[in-house]
Structure formats: structure tokens, C-alpha cells
Amino acid sequence: MKSWFEKQTENSVKKIRAELKKQIDYVASAMEDLRESALEFEMKDTIDAETRSAQNIYEKFTEMVDNFDFPEVVTYKTSEDFRKRLEKFLTTLLTQGRRFIPNLGKKYKTRLFVLNRALTRIQRNYQEFEKFLEDKTILLQEVDAASDNISLLIEKVEDREALKRNIKSEKNEAIKIEEDIEALNNSTHDLEDQTVLVELNEINKKLKIVGNKLRVELGGLDKPLRKLTSRVLDGKVVCPPELVELANNIRSNPLDAFWNISNGYEKLTRMLEILKDAAKADKLKLKSSMTNKTIALSDKIINGSMKGIHSELLALKEKRLAIEQKVDELGLKEQISDAYLKLSELYEKKGNAVESLTYYKKHITFKDSVQNITAVQNMAEQEDARRRIELNLAAQRNKNQRNISIGIAIALFLIGLLALGLYRRNRFIRKTKQIIEKEKDRSDNLLLNILPQETADELKENGRVVAKKFESVTVLFTDFKGFTHYSENLDPEKLVETIGFYFTKFDDIMEKYGLEKIKTIGDSYMCAGGLPYPTKDHAPKMVQAAFEIIAFVDETKKNATAEQIHFDIRVGINTGPIVAGVVGSKKFSYDIWGDTVNVASRMESMSEPGKINISKSTYELIKSDFDCEYRGEIEAKNRGKVKMYYVNPLKN
């Protein structure tokens, strides 16, 4: 039927699944192109963000392609699962691409073109596969359902045929089992009719009665004997190992215990005397009524109350041993035991659990009747040896417990010392860490006072700063008129205090307008706008800051006391390209260079007190916002003639 179904569905199913497999192969081919293009981004050294991004593209893309699995069997279910995994793959792939590709420069242009082409192809293949799957969904589902139903039908037919074969086989086996059972039953009945086995069964019944009598007589000593054994192991009562063994045997199996006791009762009497003494000394921790009962019952047994039962047991022992010897010679027990075992197995195969269990019990009974005495003797010897070992171990255990107690005390003391040491060490580490973090914050703040944020971060990360060129930066210089004359007559402390007063306010103004202080040279203050982050409004902001500087100096001059020193200030501004970087390896200094800086210095030197002198390049950037006054040209080094303008207050 299975071959018939495959033949009938070959043209319709095979064709549609072949088309589906073809779509999946297109995706596999696109995956391989993607992997090949990603291999081109492998970097030997990752020295900057660009090379790290290229290496990430190589690692991430190749790993994703290598870990993507294609379905081994093409069905609608496996194809739908493949579509979902492919969709998730593309989402992750594009996310990684958006993360790393923008960091790559022009030298990766060719490789990026190949990579983007591979990405476009795999997206197109996914869309085609998704559309194909959507168009063929109903047909594929019907094909899968029909295939599953036929396969299930074939399995059921095969199971039915196998069941018929098993029923026929079991029927034949059941007939054979019935024949074997009938034959074994006839053989077993013949064996059981032997006179010697009848006598043995009668003796076993009498032994069972004697065992019950012993349990009744000795029932009151069960708990005292258990307590005696426990106290011997604890070392509180002294008793030879063979007598402890006898006490355990009397508790567990009185018949076997008295079976091995001779007529003299010597061992039994010694054990009972020890039991009486322990009870009288209250070492067994029994209630008073139980203690009196234990002493009275022990005296009764010592005086011969058990002799009649014991004599009857010994007489049965002699008869049983004689009969068992004859049975062994004839081999009857083994034959019956084996027959019962075989009957048990046959009834089990037949499914008759009750009869199987009955014959198995008979098998065990005959087997034990032959082997019981020997097994008990062997067990007694093993138990005696075990008890001797336990008694020796009890003394060693007490000694070990004392040693363990001492060891635990020492260990706890050492653990306490270790814990205290660890606590102090952790506290020291925390304090040290806090100090280190505090000093790190302090050093970072000091570094930010010297360098711009971006430059400081680059220096901490790479240990050096790469010089950068800025195409449009506005540079400002200030200078105090007559400062040299004043400085000759001032003491150093007063001089530094005066300069610090003015420059501190200048720093606040720079921070207000987002400008960058570069440095101070004597009484000259230099700052720049448009770095380290380029901005479009750096020139207007610099002019506004210059007006606030002049206003502050004028206000200080008006309100100055007789003891305070005041100055007039000149301001010069120029805009143009500069190069910025860090100089020095020990005392870092952020500085700027270029003709723009030189022209700005010339603008300051050609200015007048209370005025803002700007160059032509700055004028072009601010003329729509400020009222400017042309004031002629000056000769500048390497620049020729440079036009100058005074800036008047804001129009708006």
C-alpha cells in the first residue's frame, strides 16, 4: 500500500515539493554569497573603531550563516518553520548591518558593494519563498495530511498482521504448556507420596508449634534484650560478643536460637545474669514494672522453665536431621522443588498468577527445608563476626567522637579567626576602592579642567590624542591695557589674585556660551568656539561673550575701591581653519595652531580699549546680527592685507 501511494502521488506531490526545494536552494546559494562577502572583512589588527566594525561584520555574519540550518525533509510544516527562522535571521542580520556598516570608510567601498548585493539577494529570495509558500499553502497542507493518513493506515495493517501471528503462536504455546503441566503434576504427586517426605512434613509442622511456644514464653524479654544490645554498643554495659549475638538471635528467631543451645544452658544463663544485673542497676532505663518483670522472667528461665520445650525441640532436631539425610540420599527434595518451580513458570506463561504463586511458595518451602539449617549456621557465624567488629568499633567510635569534638572546636576557632581576617580585609579593600575611586574622579575632573571632554576621553582610552583639523573656528584674544606697568609695582600674591579674579569670570562666560578656553599667557586670555564639536553659530556666540567680558571689566572699573586694581581691556576675534591637539607627554596642554590664531592675535593688538576688533571672515558670519564699523586694513604675516571691523552692540 505504501508503494502504491508513492506511485499515485509521484507526479503531483513530487513536483510541488521539488519546486519548494528549489526555492530553499536559492536561499542557500544566497547564504553562501553572504558568507563569502563577509569573509572579506576579516582584520588582522583592530586598531580603531573602523577596523573593529569590519571585524565584527566578519565574525557576526559568518557565525550566523554557519549556525543556520536547512530542513532535511521538505514538507509544509518544515518549510513554514524554515520561513520563520529565515525571517528572524534577516531581522538580526539587518540590525547588525545598521550597527557596523556606517562606521566603515571609503577604503571598504568595494567590499561594501559586494556585501550589500548579497544582502539584497537574500532578502529577495526570502520574499519569493514567502510568496511561493503562501500561494501553495492549501495544496501542501493537503499533501502532508494525505501522506500522514496513508502512513498511519499502513502501520495499522502491519500491526494487525503481527497480532494475528502472535495469537496463533501463543495458542500453540498454550497447548504445549497444558501438556507440560499435566505431566509435571503427575510426576510431583508420585514424589510427594513417598513415606519419608510425609514424615518430614509432620516434623516441620511440630517445629512450627514449638517455635510459637518459645515466642510466647520469651515475649516479655524482647524490649529488655534490645536495650541490652544498645547499651553494650554504647559502652555502658559489658557483655561478651557471643552473648550479645545470642540475645539478638532470641529476639529475631527463638527457634533457631534454641536449636543451637545445648542442654547445659551455660551461655543462656550467663546472658540472663548480665541482663538481670543491668536491669537492677537501671542501666537499661526501663520502667519499674518492666524491670521487675524482666528479673522475674530471667530467674524463671534460669531455674528450668524452658527445659521441657527445649527437650522437645532437641528431639525433633535429631529426627529431622536423620530424615533429611535420607532425603538427600534419595534426592527427592530437589526433584520436588524443581518440579514446583517449573510448574510456577508454566502457570505464569499461561497467565494464571494465582496458581503460579502457589507453586512458587511450595518450591521455596522444599528448598528451605533442605538448606535452612546450613544457611542458619552460616548466617550465625557471619553475624557473630559482625557483632565482634561492632563492639570493637564502638570503643573506637567513642574515642573518635572526643577527637572530633576537639577538632570541631579548633576548626570553629580557626574559622572565626579567618572570618575576622576576611572581614577586616574586605573592609580595607572597600576603603581602598573608595579612595581609588575618589582619586580617579579627582584626576578626571583635573583632566577636564585642562582638556575638552572628547579629547580627555580619547586620551584615557588610547593614551594619546590624534591632532584634528577644524575648517571653521572662531578665536578670541583679550589683553589688559597697562598691565605690564602695574605688574612691576605689585607684589606677586596681589598680582595673581587680580588676574585670577578677572579670568575666573571669563571662564564662567565661556561655559555659558559653550566655548572652549584654550590657555592664558600672562594677562592675555585665549579661547575658541566651534571645537571640539563643530557648530554653526560659534562666531555670534563668541561676539556675545566678548561683549559680556567688556561689560564685566567696565562694571568692575566703576565699582572698584581705592585698594582694588582695575584695567581697560582690548578684544580681537578672527574666524578660519585651525589644527587642534595635545602637546607634551607629562604636563598635557590642549592648544590650537594656524594663521587663524595669528590673525586673531593681530586683531587684539590693533584694537582699542573697550572695543571688539574683528576680521573680514568673522564679519561675514555676524553682519546680519551685529552692527559693524569698517576701520581699514592691516598687514598680516602670510596673509597680506586683512580688513578690520569694530563690532557695535546687538541690533536686536
C-alpha positions in Angstrom: 0.0 0.0 0.0 2.8 2.3 0.8 4.4 1.8 -2.6 1.0 2.2 -4.3 0.5 5.6 -2.6 4.0 6.8 -3.6 3.3 5.8 -7.2 -0.1 7.5 -7.2 1.2 10.8 -5.7 4.6 10.9 -7.5 3.5 13.4 -10.3 1.5 15.8 -8.1 3.4 15.7 -4.8 7.0 15.3 -6.1 6.6 18.2 -8.5 5.3 20.7 -5.9 7.9 19.6 -3.3 10.7 19.9 -5.9 9.6 23.5 -6.6 9.7 24.1 -2.9 13.1 22.6 -2.6 14.3 24.7 -5.4 13.2 27.9 -3.6 15.1 26.7 -0.5 18.2 26.1 -2.6 18.0 29.7 -3.9 18.2 30.9 -0.3 21.1 28.5 0.5 23.0 29.9 -2.5 22.4 33.5 -1.3 23.6 32.5 2.1 26.8 31.2 0.7 27.3 34.5 -1.2 26.7 36.4 2.0 29.3 34.3 3.8 31.9 34.8 1.1 31.4 38.6 1.1 31.6 38.7 4.9 35.0 36.8 4.8 36.5 39.9 3.0 36.1 42.0 6.2 38.4 39.9 8.4 41.0 42.1 10.0 44.4 41.0 11.4 44.7 44.1 13.7 41.7 46.1 15.2 43.3 49.4 16.0 40.3 51.7 15.7 36.5 51.8 15.5 36.6 51.3 11.8 38.6 48.1 11.8 36.7 46.8 14.9 33.4 47.3 12.9 34.9 45.4 9.9 36.0 42.5 12.2 32.5 42.4 13.8 30.9 42.1 10.4 33.2 39.2 9.5 32.6 37.4 12.9 28.8 38.1 13.3 27.8 37.4 9.7 29.9 34.2 9.1 28.7 32.8 12.5 25.1 33.5 11.7 25.3 31.8 8.3 27.3 28.8 9.7 24.7 28.2 12.5 21.6 28.4 10.2 20.1 25.0 9.5 18.2 24.0 6.4 15.4 21.4 6.5 16.3 17.8 5.6 12.8 16.8 4.6 10.7 19.3 2.6 7.1 19.4 3.8 4.7 22.3 4.5 5.4 22.1 8.3 9.2 22.1 7.9 9.0 24.9 5.2 6.9 27.1 7.4 9.3 26.6 10.3 12.2 27.4 7.9 10.4 30.6 6.8 10.0 31.8 10.4 13.7 31.1 11.2 14.8 32.9 8.0 12.7 35.9 8.9 14.3 36.1 12.3 17.7 35.6 10.7 17.2 38.5 8.3 16.0 40.8 11.1 19.1 40.1 13.2 21.3 40.4 10.1 20.0 43.8 9.2 20.2 45.0 12.8 23.9 44.1 12.9 24.5 45.7 9.5 22.9 49.0 10.6 25.1 48.9 13.7 28.5 48.3 12.0 28.4 49.3 8.3 28.0 53.2 8.9 31.4 53.1 10.7 33.3 52.0 7.6 35.2 54.4 5.4 35.9 54.8 1.7 38.5 52.0 1.6 35.8 49.5 2.2 33.6 50.8 -0.7 34.1 47.7 -3.0 33.6 45.2 -0.2 30.5 47.0 1.0 29.1 47.0 -2.5 29.5 43.2 -2.7 28.1 42.8 0.8 25.0 45.0 0.1 24.4 43.0 -3.1 24.5 39.7 -1.1 22.1 41.2 1.5 19.7 42.4 -1.3 19.8 39.0 -2.9 18.9 37.1 0.3 16.1 39.5 1.0 14.7 39.0 -2.5 15.0 35.2 -2.2 13.1 35.3 1.2 10.3 37.4 -0.3 10.0 35.0 -3.3 10.0 32.0 -0.9 7.4 33.6 1.3 5.1 34.3 -1.7 5.5 30.8 -3.1 4.7 29.2 0.3 1.6 31.5 0.7 0.3 30.6 -2.8 0.8 26.8 -2.2 -0.3 26.6 1.4 -3.6 24.7 0.9 -2.1 22.3 -1.6 0.9 21.5 0.6 -1.2 21.0 3.7 -3.5 18.6 1.9 -0.5 16.6 0.6 1.0 16.3 4.1 -2.3 15.3 5.6 -2.9 12.6 3.0 0.7 11.3 3.4 0.3 11.0 7.1 -3.1 9.2 6.9 -1.8 6.6 4.5 1.3 6.0 6.6 -0.9 5.5 9.7 -3.1 3.1 7.8 -0.1 1.1 6.6 1.2 0.9 10.2 -2.2 -0.3 11.5 -2.5 -3.1 8.8 1.1 -4.2 9.6 0.3 -4.2 13.4 -2.9 -6.3 12.7 -1.0 -8.9 10.8 1.7 -9.1 13.5 -1.1 -9.5 16.1 -2.6 -12.4 14.2 0.8 -14.2 14.0 1.3 -13.6 17.8 -2.2 -15.0 18.6 -1.5 -18.2 16.6 1.9 -18.6 18.2 0.5 -18.1 21.7 -2.3 -20.6 21.1 0.2 -23.3 20.1 2.4 -22.5 23.1 -0.7 -22.6 25.5 -1.5 -26.2 24.2 2.1 -27.2 24.9 2.0 -25.6 28.4 -1.1 -27.6 29.3 0.5 -30.8 28.3 3.7 -30.0 30.3 1.6 -29.0 33.4 -0.3 -32.3 33.3 2.9 -34.3 33.0 4.6 -32.4 35.9 1.6 -32.7 38.2 1.6 -36.5 37.7 5.3 -36.6 38.5 5.0 -34.4 41.5 2.2 -36.3 43.1 4.2 -39.5 42.7 7.2 -37.9 44.6 5.0 -36.5 47.4 3.5 -39.9 48.1 6.9 -41.1 49.3 6.7 -42.0 53.1 9.9 -40.2 54.0 8.6 -36.9 52.8 5.3 -37.3 54.7 7.3 -37.8 57.9 9.5 -34.7 57.2 6.4 -32.6 56.7 4.9 -33.7 60.0 8.2 -32.8 61.8 8.1 -29.3 60.2 4.6 -28.8 61.5 5.6 -29.8 65.0 8.7 -27.4 64.8 6.4 -24.6 63.9 4.3 -25.3 67.0 7.4 -25.4 69.3 8.6 -22.0 67.7 5.3 -20.4 68.7 5.6 -21.7 72.3 9.1 -20.2 72.5 7.8 -16.8 71.3 5.1 -16.8 73.9 7.5 -17.7 76.7 10.2 -15.2 75.7 7.9 -12.3 74.5 8.4 -10.3 77.7 12.2 -10.2 77.1 12.1 -8.6 73.7 12.5 -5.0 74.8 15.0 -5.6 77.6 17.2 -7.7 75.2 17.0 -4.8 72.7 18.0 -2.3 75.4 20.9 -4.6 76.5 22.3 -4.8 73.0 22.1 -1.0 72.6 23.8 -0.3 76.0 26.6 -2.7 75.1 27.3 -0.8 71.8 27.2 2.5 73.8 29.8 1.1 76.3 27.5 1.4 79.3 27.1 -2.4 79.8 29.9 -5.0 79.4 28.9 -8.3 77.7 30.9 -10.8 75.6 30.1 -10.7 71.9 28.8 -14.3 71.7 26.3 -13.5 74.4 25.2 -10.3 72.6 24.8 -12.5 69.5 22.6 -14.9 71.5 20.4 -12.1 72.7 19.9 -10.8 69.1 19.0 -14.4 67.9 16.5 -14.9 70.7 14.7 -11.6 69.7 14.7 -12.3 66.0 14.2 -16.1 65.8 13.8 -18.0 69.1 13.5 -21.4 67.3 16.9 -21.0 65.6 18.5 -19.7 68.8 17.4 -22.6 71.0 18.1 -25.0 68.1 21.9 -24.4 68.7 21.7 -24.3 72.6 22.9 -27.4 74.4 21.2 -29.0 77.4 23.6 -27.2 79.8 22.1 -23.7 79.2 25.6 -22.2 80.1 25.6 -19.4 77.6 21.9 -18.6 78.1 22.3 -18.5 81.9 25.3 -16.1 81.6 23.5 -13.8 79.3 20.4 -13.7 81.5 22.5 -12.9 84.6 24.0 -9.9 82.8 20.5 -8.9 81.8 19.3 -9.1 85.4 22.3 -7.1 86.7 21.8 -4.3 84.1 18.1 -4.1 84.9 18.8 -3.9 88.7 21.4 -1.1 88.1 18.9 0.8 86.0 21.3 0.8 83.0 18.5 -0.3 80.7 16.3 2.7 81.6 13.1 0.6 81.9 10.0 1.4 83.8 9.9 -0.2 87.3 7.2 -2.7 86.4 9.1 -3.8 83.3 12.3 -4.1 85.4 10.6 -6.4 87.9 9.1 -8.5 85.1 12.5 -8.8 83.4 14.2 -10.0 86.6 11.4 -12.5 87.4 11.3 -14.0 83.9 15.1 -14.3 83.8 15.1 -16.2 87.1 12.3 -18.4 85.9 14.2 -19.4 82.7 17.5 -19.9 84.7 15.6 -22.3 87.1 14.5 -24.5 84.2 11.1 -23.3 83.0 12.1 -23.7 79.3 13.7 -27.2 79.7 10.5 -29.1 78.6 10.1 -27.1 75.4 13.8 -27.2 74.7 14.0 -31.0 75.2 11.1 -31.4 72.7 12.9 -29.2 70.3 16.1 -31.2 70.5 14.3 -34.5 70.0 12.6 -33.1 66.8 16.0 -31.8 65.7 17.5 -35.3 65.8 14.6 -36.9 63.9 14.7 -34.1 61.3 18.4 -34.4 60.7 18.1 -38.2 60.2 15.2 -37.9 57.8 16.9 -35.0 55.8 20.0 -37.2 55.5 17.8 -39.9 53.9 16.0 -37.4 51.7 19.4 -36.1 50.5 20.5 -39.6 49.7 17.3 -40.2 47.6 17.4 -36.7 46.0 13.6 -36.3 46.5 13.6 -32.8 47.8 15.5 -31.3 44.9 13.2 -33.1 42.4 10.0 -31.8 44.0 11.5 -28.3 44.4 12.5 -28.2 40.8 9.1 -29.6 39.7 7.2 -26.9 41.7 9.5 -24.2 40.2 8.8 -25.4 36.7 5.0 -25.6 37.4 5.2 -22.0 38.7 6.9 -20.8 35.5 4.4 -22.7 33.3 1.3 -21.2 35.0 2.9 -17.7 34.7 3.2 -18.2 31.0 -0.4 -19.4 30.9 -1.4 -16.2 32.7 -2.7 -17.9 35.9 -0.9 -15.7 38.5 -2.7 -17.4 41.5 -1.5 -20.9 40.6 2.0 -19.6 39.7 2.3 -18.0 43.2 1.0 -21.2 45.0 3.6 -23.5 43.3 6.4 -21.0 43.8 5.7 -20.9 47.6 5.8 -24.8 47.6 9.2 -24.6 45.7 10.6 -22.2 48.4 9.3 -24.4 51.2 11.0 -27.6 49.9 14.2 -25.7 49.1 14.4 -24.1 52.5 13.7 -27.4 54.3 16.8 -28.8 52.8 19.1 -25.8 53.1 17.7 -24.0 56.1 20.0 -25.4 58.8 23.2 -24.9 56.9 22.2 -21.4 56.0 21.3 -20.5 59.6 24.6 -21.8 60.8 26.5 -19.8 58.2 24.5 -16.7 59.0 25.1 -17.2 62.7 28.9 -17.3 62.1 28.8 -14.2 59.9 26.6 -12.3 62.4 28.9 -13.3 65.3 31.9 -11.9 63.4 29.9 -8.7 62.6 29.0 -8.2 66.2 32.6 -8.6 67.3 33.6 -5.9 64.8 30.8 -3.6 66.1 31.9 -4.0 69.7 35.5 -3.1 68.7 34.2 -0.2 66.6 32.0 1.1 69.5 35.1 1.8 71.7 36.9 3.4 68.7 33.8 5.4 67.9 33.7 6.9 71.4 37.3 7.9 71.1 36.8 9.3 67.6 33.8 11.4 68.9 36.0 13.0 71.5 38.7 13.7 68.9 36.0 15.1 66.5 34.6 17.4 69.2 38.1 18.8 69.9 38.7 19.1 66.2 35.4 20.9 65.6 36.2 23.4 68.4 39.6 24.1 66.9 38.1 24.4 63.5 35.4 26.8 64.7 38.1 28.9 66.4 40.2 29.0 63.2 37.1 29.7 61.1 36.3 32.6 63.4 39.8 34.0 63.0 39.6 33.5 59.2 36.2 35.3 59.2 37.5 38.1 61.2 40.5 38.4 58.9 38.3 38.3 55.8 36.0 41.0 57.3 39.0 43.3 58.0 40.5 42.6 54.6 37.1 43.3 52.8 36.7 46.5 54.9 40.3 47.5 53.9 39.5 46.7 50.2 36.3 48.7 50.3 38.1 51.7 51.9 40.9 51.4 49.4 38.5 51.1 46.5 36.6 54.2 47.7 39.9 56.2 47.9 40.9 55.0 44.5 37.5 55.9 43.0 37.7 59.3 44.7 41.2 60.0 43.4 40.1 58.8 39.9 37.2 61.2 39.9 39.5 63.9 41.1 42.1 63.2 38.4 39.3 63.1 35.8 38.0 66.5 36.9 41.5 67.9 36.8 41.9 66.4 33.3 38.7 68.1 32.2 39.9 71.4 33.5 42.9 71.0 31.1 41.3 69.3 28.1 37.9 69.2 26.4 35.6 66.3 27.2 36.1 64.5 23.9 39.9 65.0 24.0 40.1 63.7 27.6 38.1 60.6 26.8 40.4 59.9 23.8 43.5 60.3 25.9 42.2 58.0 28.6 41.2 55.3 26.1 44.2 55.3 23.7 46.9 57.0 25.7 47.4 59.7 23.0 45.4 62.2 21.1 45.3 62.5 17.3 45.5 66.1 16.1 42.4 67.2 14.2 41.7 69.9 11.7 38.6 72.1 12.0 37.5 74.1 8.9 35.7 76.9 10.8 36.7 78.0 14.3 36.3 81.5 15.9 39.4 82.5 18.0 39.3 85.3 20.6 42.2 87.1 22.3 42.0 89.6 25.2 44.7 91.9 26.7 44.7 94.3 29.6 46.0 97.8 28.8 48.9 98.9 31.0 49.2 95.5 32.8 53.0 95.5 32.5 53.3 98.8 34.3 51.0 97.7 37.1 52.7 94.3 37.5 56.1 95.9 38.2 54.8 97.7 41.3 52.6 94.8 42.7 53.7 92.0 45.0 53.3 88.6 43.3 50.4 87.4 45.6 48.3 90.5 44.7 49.2 90.2 41.1 48.0 86.5 40.9 44.8 87.4 42.9 43.9 90.2 40.5 44.5 88.1 37.3 42.5 85.2 38.9 39.6 87.5 39.7 39.2 88.5 36.0 40.0 85.1 34.4 37.6 83.2 36.7 34.7 85.4 35.4 35.9 84.9 31.8 35.8 81.1 32.4 32.2 81.4 33.5 31.3 83.3 30.4 32.9 80.7 28.2 31.0 77.9 29.9 27.7 79.9 29.5 28.1 80.2 25.7 29.6 76.7 25.2 33.0 78.0 24.2 36.4 76.4 24.9 39.1 78.1 26.9 42.5 77.3 25.3 45.0 79.0 27.6 46.3 82.2 29.3 49.6 83.9 28.5 50.4 86.5 31.1 47.5 88.9 31.0 46.3 87.6 27.7 43.2 85.2 27.6 42.7 82.9 24.6 39.5 81.0 23.7 37.8 79.3 20.7 34.4 78.4 19.5 33.4 75.6 17.1 35.6 72.9 18.7 35.9 70.1 19.8 32.4 69.7 18.4 31.8 71.8 15.3 28.8 74.2 15.5 27.3 76.7 13.1 26.8 79.7 15.5 30.3 79.8 17.0 31.0 83.3 15.6 27.9 85.1 17.0 28.3 83.3 20.4 32.0 84.5 20.6 31.0 88.1 19.9 28.3 87.9 22.6 30.8 86.5 25.0 33.2 89.4 24.1 30.5 91.9 24.9 30.0 90.3 28.3 33.7 90.3 29.0 33.9 94.1 28.2 30.8 94.8 30.3 32.3 92.9 33.3 35.6 94.8 33.1 33.7 98.1 32.8 31.4 97.2 35.8 34.5 96.3 37.9 36.2 99.6 37.0 33.1 101.6 38.1 32.7 99.8 41.4 36.4 99.4 42.3 37.6 100.7 45.6 40.8 102.6 46.2 42.7 99.4 47.1 41.4 97.4 44.1 43.3 97.4 40.8 41.2 97.8 37.5 42.1 97.7 33.9 40.9 98.5 30.4 40.7 95.6 28.0 41.1 95.1 24.3 39.5 92.2 22.3 40.3 90.7 18.9 38.4 88.0 17.0 39.1 86.0 13.9 37.4 83.0 12.2 39.1 80.4 10.0 40.6 76.9 9.9 42.8 75.6 12.7 44.6 72.5 13.9 43.9 71.3 17.5 45.7 68.8 19.6 47.5 67.9 22.8 51.2 68.7 23.3 53.5 67.3 25.8 53.7 63.8 27.5 53.8 64.8 31.2 52.0 68.2 31.6 49.3 68.0 29.0 48.3 71.1 27.2 45.4 71.5 24.7 46.4 74.0 22.0 45.4 75.3 18.5 47.7 76.4 15.6 47.3 78.1 12.3 47.1 81.5 10.6 43.7 82.0 12.1 45.3 82.2 15.6 47.9 84.6 14.4 45.4 86.9 12.8 43.2 86.8 15.9 46.2 87.9 18.0 46.8 90.8 15.5 43.1 91.8 15.7 43.6 92.1 19.5 46.8 94.1 19.3 45.2 96.5 16.8 42.0 97.0 18.9 41.3 99.8 21.3 40.3 99.6 25.0 36.7 98.6 25.4 36.4 97.7 21.7 35.9 94.4 19.8 38.1 94.3 16.7 37.2 91.5 14.2 38.5 90.3 10.8 36.7 90.1 7.5 36.0 86.4 7.9 34.2 86.9 11.2 32.4 89.9 9.8 30.8 87.8 7.1 29.4 85.4 9.7 27.9 88.0 12.1 27.0 91.0 9.9 23.3 90.1 9.9 23.2 90.1 13.7 25.5 92.9 14.7 26.2 96.5 13.7 29.8 96.5 12.4 32.0 99.5 11.5 34.7 99.2 8.9 38.1 100.6 10.1 40.6 99.8 7.4 43.3 97.2 6.6 46.4 95.9 8.3 49.3 93.8 7.0 49.2 90.3 8.4 52.0 87.7 8.1 51.4 85.2 5.3 48.0 86.8 4.6 48.7 90.2 3.1 46.1 92.9 3.7 43.4 92.0 6.2 40.3 94.1 6.6 39.2 95.1 10.2 35.8 95.9 11.7 34.6 97.2 15.1 31.5 95.5 16.4 28.8 97.6 18.0 26.2 96.3 20.4 23.4 93.9 19.1 20.7 95.2 16.7 18.1 93.0 18.3 
